[in-house]
Amino acid sequence: MPKIEAFETYVAQLARPGEVYEVVMRDPDTWLAVQRIAEDMGFEVLEAGRRDGEKVYYVRIRLAV
């Protein structure tokens, strides 16, 4: 899963405690994986869903302080 590895690398290098990030993707399997991995990495999943009228999924996450 190269997309997931890229997500983990990006988040590990750039995430700051308390900041909110929105991750947008088109693949529902990747969407579910990002939610699980974010929680495993210490993020709080604030919101996750599919945008109305668009074929994209999103996850809003915040790194725990």
NORLIN-V11680 format. One record per backbone hydrogen bond with DSSP energy under -1.0 kcal/mol. NH is the residue of the N-H (numbers start at 1). CO is the residue of the C=O. Records with the same first field share a line. If there is no record, write none. Layout:
# NORLIN-V11680
NH: CO / CO
This chain:
# NORLIN-V11680
5: 1
6: 2
7: 3
8: 4
9: 5
10: 6
11: 7
12: 8
13: 9
14: 10
15: 11
18: 63
19: 16
21: 61
23: 59
25: 57
31: 27
32: 28
33: 29
34: 30
35: 31
36: 32
37: 33
38: 34
39: 35
40: 36
41: 37
42: 39
43: 38
44: 62
46: 60
47: 60
49: 58
51: 56
54: 51
57: 25
58: 49
59: 23
60: 47
61: 21
62: 44
63: 19
64: 42
